């Protein structure tokens, strides 16, 4: 749905934005609840306003953190050859790289497969919780920027691809069995993808703007539209 610009929009929505596909300059606006803004030139989706985006993002982020615990501690795969057997966890590969002296490679794998995915979940939990409080707006803005940076570094899909390659390549050499940690890892990947779809930064900025306007009008207790939707 293409939403036209209206003269009655609030002042914090009256600045120009560029379409990320064709660079057409448009007056910035938030899509109505449950609808989306579409660029009139190329048809790209500029903003999708999902119902209760903040609440869904918070719930999914908490689920991601809870799934990360068994993913990091339980074995993902078990490889056995004759009388030799070994279990592979999320941290085993990093520890092996450190032990072999590949410090930079081990640090990169640790950051992309552990720190960045967990950091994204924790940042989103703080953003969803902190955006309800005006005194935390600066910290929430910083957390949003850090989240955008971490978006490019969380590579759970690459790690999963490595697991699939190991299953195919090593299945002919010995017995390879899937352990409970791998199921938790797949569930965490699904949750991470769902968080990316559900999270709407525009909803967070709009929520903080409403809080600021309510505080300026002397009505800090006014219900938030996101919480009431």
C-alpha beads as a LAMMPS data file, in Angstrom:
LAMMPS data file: protein, C-alpha beads

229 atoms
228 bonds

1 atom types
1 bond types

-500.0 500.0 xlo xhi
-500.0 500.0 ylo yhi
-500.0 500.0 zlo zhi

Masses

1 110.0

Atoms # bond

1 1 1 0.000 0.000 0.000
2 1 1 1.348 3.411 -0.932
3 1 1 0.514 5.967 1.753
4 1 1 0.266 9.632 0.643
5 1 1 1.797 12.445 2.657
6 1 1 -0.671 14.454 4.724
7 1 1 -0.278 18.039 5.981
8 1 1 -1.366 17.039 9.474
9 1 1 1.588 14.801 10.232
10 1 1 3.502 15.582 13.429
11 1 1 6.668 17.649 13.209
12 1 1 9.079 14.787 13.959
13 1 1 7.947 13.049 10.764
14 1 1 8.598 16.067 8.509
15 1 1 12.099 15.420 7.171
16 1 1 13.332 13.930 3.932
17 1 1 14.351 10.307 3.456
18 1 1 15.947 8.626 0.466
19 1 1 14.662 5.367 -0.940
20 1 1 17.275 2.672 -0.315
21 1 1 16.764 1.289 -3.842
22 1 1 16.465 4.283 -6.195
23 1 1 17.505 7.228 -3.928
24 1 1 14.250 9.100 -4.534
25 1 1 13.836 11.790 -1.854
26 1 1 10.540 11.492 -0.021
27 1 1 8.963 13.124 2.973
28 1 1 9.465 10.716 5.840
29 1 1 6.313 9.162 7.320
30 1 1 5.330 6.177 9.389
31 1 1 3.035 3.641 7.802
32 1 1 -0.363 3.061 9.410
33 1 1 -0.516 0.102 11.757
34 1 1 -0.446 -3.184 9.849
35 1 1 0.414 -1.509 6.514
36 1 1 3.558 -0.401 4.682
37 1 1 5.018 2.527 2.753
38 1 1 6.059 1.894 -0.848
39 1 1 8.344 4.029 -2.992
40 1 1 6.269 5.485 -5.881
41 1 1 9.212 5.178 -8.308
42 1 1 10.607 1.658 -7.821
43 1 1 8.067 -0.019 -5.550
44 1 1 10.560 -0.776 -2.747
45 1 1 9.160 -1.126 0.756
46 1 1 10.297 1.862 2.818
47 1 1 8.596 1.026 6.102
48 1 1 6.462 -1.856 7.330
49 1 1 4.507 -1.085 10.492
50 1 1 3.821 -4.424 12.159
51 1 1 1.322 -4.604 14.994
52 1 1 3.014 -4.747 18.441
53 1 1 6.472 -4.793 16.888
54 1 1 8.253 -3.859 20.124
55 1 1 6.448 -6.485 22.206
56 1 1 7.115 -9.228 19.633
57 1 1 10.769 -8.220 19.336
58 1 1 11.238 -8.324 23.105
59 1 1 9.631 -11.773 23.404
60 1 1 11.675 -13.204 20.539
61 1 1 14.915 -11.699 21.865
62 1 1 14.371 -13.247 25.295
63 1 1 13.675 -16.573 23.570
64 1 1 16.917 -16.204 21.609
65 1 1 18.951 -15.642 24.786
66 1 1 17.326 -18.669 26.458
67 1 1 18.083 -20.819 23.399
68 1 1 21.675 -19.578 23.293
69 1 1 22.440 -21.199 26.671
70 1 1 21.857 -24.840 25.580
71 1 1 23.293 -24.061 22.141
72 1 1 26.595 -22.981 23.699
73 1 1 26.781 -25.749 26.305
74 1 1 25.289 -28.849 24.682
75 1 1 27.144 -30.836 21.977
76 1 1 26.111 -30.146 18.387
77 1 1 27.602 -33.206 16.672
78 1 1 29.242 -36.436 17.762
79 1 1 31.796 -38.109 15.535
80 1 1 32.960 -41.660 16.190
81 1 1 35.519 -43.758 14.310
82 1 1 36.158 -47.277 15.607
83 1 1 36.875 -46.772 19.319
84 1 1 37.565 -43.031 18.988
85 1 1 34.765 -40.548 19.632
86 1 1 34.533 -36.781 20.008
87 1 1 31.757 -34.270 20.634
88 1 1 31.659 -30.872 18.989
89 1 1 30.208 -27.856 20.802
90 1 1 29.881 -24.231 19.778
91 1 1 33.089 -23.354 21.610
92 1 1 35.230 -26.379 20.679
93 1 1 36.241 -24.995 17.294
94 1 1 37.207 -21.640 18.827
95 1 1 39.267 -23.353 21.533
96 1 1 41.036 -25.501 18.943
97 1 1 41.949 -22.465 16.856
98 1 1 43.302 -20.664 19.911
99 1 1 45.308 -23.778 20.906
100 1 1 46.754 -23.998 17.388
101 1 1 47.932 -20.399 17.534
102 1 1 45.399 -18.890 15.103
103 1 1 44.569 -16.020 17.434
104 1 1 43.026 -13.627 14.907
105 1 1 40.993 -16.323 13.163
106 1 1 39.775 -17.713 16.486
107 1 1 38.794 -14.210 17.629
108 1 1 36.877 -13.612 14.397
109 1 1 35.002 -16.926 14.683
110 1 1 34.239 -16.218 18.343
111 1 1 32.908 -12.754 17.528
112 1 1 30.766 -13.774 14.543
113 1 1 29.327 -16.987 15.988
114 1 1 28.991 -16.120 19.685
115 1 1 29.462 -12.460 20.620
116 1 1 27.522 -10.824 17.758
117 1 1 24.388 -13.066 17.859
118 1 1 24.156 -12.887 21.659
119 1 1 24.908 -9.156 21.607
120 1 1 22.079 -8.504 19.144
121 1 1 19.566 -10.288 21.368
122 1 1 20.730 -8.408 24.470
123 1 1 20.737 -5.037 22.698
124 1 1 17.197 -5.554 21.414
125 1 1 15.989 -6.526 24.896
126 1 1 17.464 -3.289 26.257
127 1 1 16.034 -1.228 23.369
128 1 1 12.517 -2.616 23.831
129 1 1 12.638 -2.121 27.594
130 1 1 14.521 1.179 27.697
131 1 1 12.423 2.938 25.040
132 1 1 9.578 3.121 27.578
133 1 1 11.647 5.455 29.806
134 1 1 12.538 8.958 28.744
135 1 1 15.699 9.111 30.885
136 1 1 17.169 6.163 28.930
137 1 1 16.649 7.623 25.456
138 1 1 20.337 8.418 24.864
139 1 1 21.366 4.893 25.827
140 1 1 18.602 3.408 23.676
141 1 1 19.752 5.481 20.688
142 1 1 23.320 4.242 21.192
143 1 1 22.088 0.645 21.519
144 1 1 20.174 0.982 18.245
145 1 1 23.309 2.141 16.455
146 1 1 25.349 -0.731 17.907
147 1 1 22.644 -3.144 16.804
148 1 1 22.870 -1.857 13.230
149 1 1 26.649 -2.434 13.298
150 1 1 26.291 -5.973 14.690
151 1 1 23.692 -6.846 12.040
152 1 1 26.467 -7.358 9.491
153 1 1 28.603 -9.537 11.762
154 1 1 26.198 -12.117 13.167
155 1 1 26.846 -15.104 10.876
156 1 1 24.890 -17.999 12.317
157 1 1 23.964 -19.092 8.800
158 1 1 27.652 -19.421 7.860
159 1 1 28.288 -21.515 10.963
160 1 1 25.307 -23.694 10.075
161 1 1 26.688 -24.116 6.567
162 1 1 29.953 -25.351 8.070
163 1 1 28.053 -27.920 10.147
164 1 1 26.233 -29.187 7.055
165 1 1 29.524 -29.487 5.159
166 1 1 30.976 -31.470 8.062
167 1 1 27.962 -33.786 8.048
168 1 1 28.345 -34.494 4.326
169 1 1 32.138 -34.767 4.184
170 1 1 32.750 -36.769 7.355
171 1 1 29.784 -39.125 7.164
172 1 1 31.827 -41.457 4.914
173 1 1 34.761 -41.544 7.340
174 1 1 32.873 -42.547 10.450
175 1 1 29.601 -42.320 12.311
176 1 1 28.230 -38.795 12.623
177 1 1 25.225 -38.236 14.891
178 1 1 23.212 -35.105 15.608
179 1 1 23.117 -34.019 19.255
180 1 1 20.512 -31.882 21.116
181 1 1 22.621 -28.736 20.838
182 1 1 22.135 -28.695 17.071
183 1 1 18.349 -28.599 17.434
184 1 1 18.704 -25.663 19.819
185 1 1 21.053 -24.001 17.326
186 1 1 18.524 -24.362 14.497
187 1 1 15.765 -22.998 16.743
188 1 1 17.974 -20.021 17.639
189 1 1 18.564 -19.348 13.929
190 1 1 14.809 -19.328 13.304
191 1 1 14.278 -16.961 16.230
192 1 1 17.080 -14.674 14.986
193 1 1 15.428 -14.485 11.552
194 1 1 12.040 -13.792 13.160
195 1 1 13.570 -11.003 15.251
196 1 1 14.986 -9.373 12.126
197 1 1 11.541 -9.413 10.516
198 1 1 9.637 -8.271 13.627
199 1 1 11.969 -5.477 14.735
200 1 1 11.014 -2.029 13.467
201 1 1 13.441 0.763 14.462
202 1 1 10.865 3.320 13.325
203 1 1 8.466 2.076 16.014
204 1 1 11.153 2.592 18.671
205 1 1 11.969 6.134 17.489
206 1 1 8.253 6.971 17.323
207 1 1 7.711 5.566 20.812
208 1 1 10.528 7.690 22.244
209 1 1 9.181 10.756 20.420
210 1 1 5.766 10.213 22.012
211 1 1 7.387 9.893 25.420
212 1 1 9.285 13.142 24.876
213 1 1 6.137 14.961 23.723
214 1 1 4.151 13.650 26.686
215 1 1 6.888 14.740 29.089
216 1 1 6.999 18.191 27.467
217 1 1 3.229 18.509 27.799
218 1 1 3.394 17.497 31.450
219 1 1 1.688 14.126 30.891
220 1 1 4.419 11.536 31.557
221 1 1 1.810 8.948 32.476
222 1 1 0.036 8.977 29.103
223 1 1 -0.327 5.392 27.803
224 1 1 1.978 4.422 24.960
225 1 1 0.256 3.563 21.675
226 1 1 2.546 0.580 21.133
227 1 1 1.654 -0.834 24.543
228 1 1 -2.053 -0.349 23.929
229 1 1 -2.132 -1.807 20.416

Bonds

1 1 1 2
2 1 2 3
3 1 3 4
4 1 4 5
5 1 5 6
6 1 6 7
7 1 7 8
8 1 8 9
9 1 9 10
10 1 10 11
11 1 11 12
12 1 12 13
13 1 13 14
14 1 14 15
15 1 15 16
16 1 16 17
17 1 17 18
18 1 18 19
19 1 19 20
20 1 20 21
21 1 21 22
22 1 22 23
23 1 23 24
24 1 24 25
25 1 25 26
26 1 26 27
27 1 27 28
28 1 28 29
29 1 29 30
30 1 30 31
31 1 31 32
32 1 32 33
33 1 33 34
34 1 34 35
35 1 35 36
36 1 36 37
37 1 37 38
38 1 38 39
39 1 39 40
40 1 40 41
41 1 41 42
42 1 42 43
43 1 43 44
44 1 44 45
45 1 45 46
46 1 46 47
47 1 47 48
48 1 48 49
49 1 49 50
50 1 50 51
51 1 51 52
52 1 52 53
53 1 53 54
54 1 54 55
55 1 55 56
56 1 56 57
57 1 57 58
58 1 58 59
59 1 59 60
60 1 60 61
61 1 61 62
62 1 62 63
63 1 63 64
64 1 64 65
65 1 65 66
66 1 66 67
67 1 67 68
68 1 68 69
69 1 69 70
70 1 70 71
71 1 71 72
72 1 72 73
73 1 73 74
74 1 74 75
75 1 75 76
76 1 76 77
77 1 77 78
78 1 78 79
79 1 79 80
80 1 80 81
81 1 81 82
82 1 82 83
83 1 83 84
84 1 84 85
85 1 85 86
86 1 86 87
87 1 87 88
88 1 88 89
89 1 89 90
90 1 90 91
91 1 91 92
92 1 92 93
93 1 93 94
94 1 94 95
95 1 95 96
96 1 96 97
97 1 97 98
98 1 98 99
99 1 99 100
100 1 100 101
101 1 101 102
102 1 102 103
103 1 103 104
104 1 104 105
105 1 105 106
106 1 106 107
107 1 107 108
108 1 108 109
109 1 109 110
110 1 110 111
111 1 111 112
112 1 112 113
113 1 113 114
114 1 114 115
115 1 115 116
116 1 116 117
117 1 117 118
118 1 118 119
119 1 119 120
120 1 120 121
121 1 121 122
122 1 122 123
123 1 123 124
124 1 124 125
125 1 125 126
126 1 126 127
127 1 127 128
128 1 128 129
129 1 129 130
130 1 130 131
131 1 131 132
132 1 132 133
133 1 133 134
134 1 134 135
135 1 135 136
136 1 136 137
137 1 137 138
138 1 138 139
139 1 139 140
140 1 140 141
141 1 141 142
142 1 142 143
143 1 143 144
144 1 144 145
145 1 145 146
146 1 146 147
147 1 147 148
148 1 148 149
149 1 149 150
150 1 150 151
151 1 151 152
152 1 152 153
153 1 153 154
154 1 154 155
155 1 155 156
156 1 156 157
157 1 157 158
158 1 158 159
159 1 159 160
160 1 160 161
161 1 161 162
162 1 162 163
163 1 163 164
164 1 164 165
165 1 165 166
166 1 166 167
167 1 167 168
168 1 168 169
169 1 169 170
170 1 170 171
171 1 171 172
172 1 172 173
173 1 173 174
174 1 174 175
175 1 175 176
176 1 176 177
177 1 177 178
178 1 178 179
179 1 179 180
180 1 180 181
181 1 181 182
182 1 182 183
183 1 183 184
184 1 184 185
185 1 185 186
186 1 186 187
187 1 187 188
188 1 188 189
189 1 189 190
190 1 190 191
191 1 191 192
192 1 192 193
193 1 193 194
194 1 194 195
195 1 195 196
196 1 196 197
197 1 197 198
198 1 198 199
199 1 199 200
200 1 200 201
201 1 201 202
202 1 202 203
203 1 203 204
204 1 204 205
205 1 205 206
206 1 206 207
207 1 207 208
208 1 208 209
209 1 209 210
210 1 210 211
211 1 211 212
212 1 212 213
213 1 213 214
214 1 214 215
215 1 215 216
216 1 216 217
217 1 217 218
218 1 218 219
219 1 219 220
220 1 220 221
221 1 221 222
222 1 222 223
223 1 223 224
224 1 224 225
225 1 225 226
226 1 226 227
227 1 227 228
228 1 228 229
